[in-house]
Every structure is written in structure tokens, then in C-alpha cells.
Amino acid sequence: MLNDKNFWKTHLKWGVILGLMLAALELLKMFARKVDYSAGQLLDLAMIIGFILVLHFGVKEFKEVYPERLSFAKAFLSCIVTSVIGVVLLFGYDMLHYSVIEKDGLQQKYTTALTKYKQNLAKDTLTNTELKAYTEAAATIMNDRKESFLKGLASATEGGLTNDTLPQSVREEVNSGILIFQQFYLDKLRSKPDADKEEYQLGNFTPYAKRVLMETLVSYTEQNDGKPSTPYVQEIVQQTNDTIASIDPLEKRYEENKARVPHYDQNGKYAGVSAMMYLLYGMFFGLFVAMFNYTSKKPIEEFVPSENDETETTNP
């Protein structure tokens, strides 16, 4: 069968069609990246439908010219040969595309893949370990801001910039106020209220934590209105709010895991991996196409009524 000219003529035809289709999809993906249009899912769907149709019509044409019964194995072989020819053409096109047409295409693909990976991470739920790490880091930042703020006041006084000294009682009140604030703030985050369940997704948590921080500050200010330490506590919390984005759990998990996203810096490596993936697609789709197109060993014979059957039908 592999020595048959009709075999190769048919499969070269459909293999070239498949290769041109896959190359056209690569070109469309490039334009989609240029205009920042998220059409990945539509193009992937078009690839699946186009792949199946090309294999189907290729096997169908081969079945018409093949003189013998088309078994499942031969139908599947037809799909594999068509896929191999198609991915070889795609390999050549990818080498040309990322060497001449779109020299920065692989880096753009990597950037897009990182963006998608981060978007998917944002939908994950914050783990208890991550929540504990966040609250501990937030407490540390607040304590650092408090020490820096009080030290700054002491330096200003010593330098003669102000005649007012901060009484020890006020300092103790600031320390006490920060401890009370931390207790209410961190307990609220750790309690995971049912009404705020969605806020504990990685993408939502940091904005939520900052909102809770300010809500807690408003509540603290209302309850401690008139105390000399309250303005200092407000300033310390404001400084904490400006810094707290640096401990975003989403960014932390992203930085720890982004190495999992494949990064191809050589055209040949990418083209080879891409061709292999499409060949696997061809084998997978080919299973179903072959099952649909192969000829059974024992086809159902068409029923032809005999003369006796007609006589029996007309005579009661």
C-alpha cells in the first residue's frame, strides 16, 4: 500500500492542506497578539474542527481509490500519514515565521502565557498557610512602621525642630493602640467570614485586606476619638496601607511558580515541540475519524425481495 502512487498522491494533497491550515492559524494567532485580542479559544476550536475535517475528507478520498476493504488499521494509518505531512510543513513554517516574520514572537508567546497563568492563579483560593504568612507579614510591617514613626518623632525633637516632646504615656498609648488594632484587624482576616468567601481568592484578597484595614481604622478612630495617641495610630496605619501591597499572596505564589510556564528561546525547539503536539492531536483525532470511515469485515447486505416473497404477499 505504501508503494502505491495513488496512496501518496492522495495523502500529499491532504497533508499539504493540513499544513497550510495549521500555518494559517499560526498567522492568525500572530495578528491576534498584535491587536491584543483574546481569540485563543476560538482559534483552538477552529483548529480542532479543521483538523478533523481534513482527516475525514482525506480518508474518505483514500477509501474511494483504494481497491480493497478499508480496515480500521489502514484508515488510522491514513490519518497518521496525513498528520505527519502536515506537521512537517508546519515545522518548516514555524522556523520561517519566528526567524523572519515575527522575530519576537516566542517572547510574546511567553509573555502571554505568563499573563494567562497569573489570571488562572488569581482564581485559586488562598490557603491557610498563605493566610497565616500574610497576617504575620502585615503585623511585622505595622510594627516596623510604628517603630520608625516613633523614632522619627524622637529625632525631630532632639534636632530642635519642635519644642513639644511626646510624653511617655502617649508612647505607651500608641503601642497599646497598635496592639489592639492588630488584634481586631488580624482576627477579622483569619475568621474568613462566609459573606466574604469570594474575597479569599488570590486575585481578590489583597484589595479586600486593604479595605478591611481601613474599615478597622475608621472603627478604631471612632472608639478612641479624643485620645492624644489616635492621630499617631492613624498615621502608622496609613503608612502600613501604603506598604502592604508588597506582600500580595498572588504575586508571591506567581513568582514561586512561574518557572513552570514553558519558555522557548530557540526557534527549532519551539517548532519541534509544536509539531509533536499537533502530531499527537492528529493521532487522537485520527482514532475517531478511522472508526467513522473504515469498512466492516461483514457489512450488512441489502435485502432484495424474491419472487416468492412477492407471491406470498399478494396471495392471502
Stockholm file with secondary structure:
# STOCKHOLM 1.0

chainA/1-316         MLNDKNFWKTHLKWGVILGLMLAALELLKMFARKVDYSAGQLLDLAMIIGFILVLHFGVKEFKEVYPERLSFAKAFLSCIVTSVIGVVLLFGYDMLHYSVIEKDGLQQKYTTALTKYKQNLAKDTLTNTELKAYTEAAATIMNDRKESFLKGLASATEGGLTNDTLPQSVREEVNSGILIFQQFYLDKLRSKPDADKEEYQLGNFTPYAKRVLMETLVSYTEQNDGKPSTPYVQEIVQQTNDTIASIDPLEKRYEENKARVPHYDQNGKYAGVSAMMYLLYGMFFGLFVAMFNYTSKKPIEEFVPSENDETETTNP
#=GR chainA/1-316 SS CTTCHHHHHHHHHHHHHHHHHHHHHHHHHHHHHHTTCCCHHHHHHHHHHHHHHHHHHHHHHHHHHCSSCCCHHHHHHHHHHHHHHHHHHHHHHHHHIIIIICTTHHHHHHHHHHHHHHHHHTTSBCCHHHHHHHHHHHHHHHHHHHHHHHHHHHHHHHTTSCSCCCCHHHHHHHHHHHHHHHHHHHHHHHHCCGGGGGGGBHHHHHHHHHHHHHHHHHHHHHHTTTCTTHHHHHHHHHHHHHHGGGGCHHHHHHHHHGGGSCCCCSHHHHHHHHHHHHHHHHHHHHHHHHHHHCCCSSCCCCCCCCHHHHHHHHCC
#=GC SS_cons         CTTCHHHHHHHHHHHHHHHHHHHHHHHHHHHHHHTTCCCHHHHHHHHHHHHHHHHHHHHHHHHHHCSSCCCHHHHHHHHHHHHHHHHHHHHHHHHHIIIIICTTHHHHHHHHHHHHHHHHHTTSBCCHHHHHHHHHHHHHHHHHHHHHHHHHHHHHHHTTSCSCCCCHHHHHHHHHHHHHHHHHHHHHHHHCCGGGGGGGBHHHHHHHHHHHHHHHHHHHHHHTTTCTTHHHHHHHHHHHHHHGGGGCHHHHHHHHHGGGSCCCCSHHHHHHHHHHHHHHHHHHHHHHHHHHHCCCSSCCCCCCCCHHHHHHHHCC
//
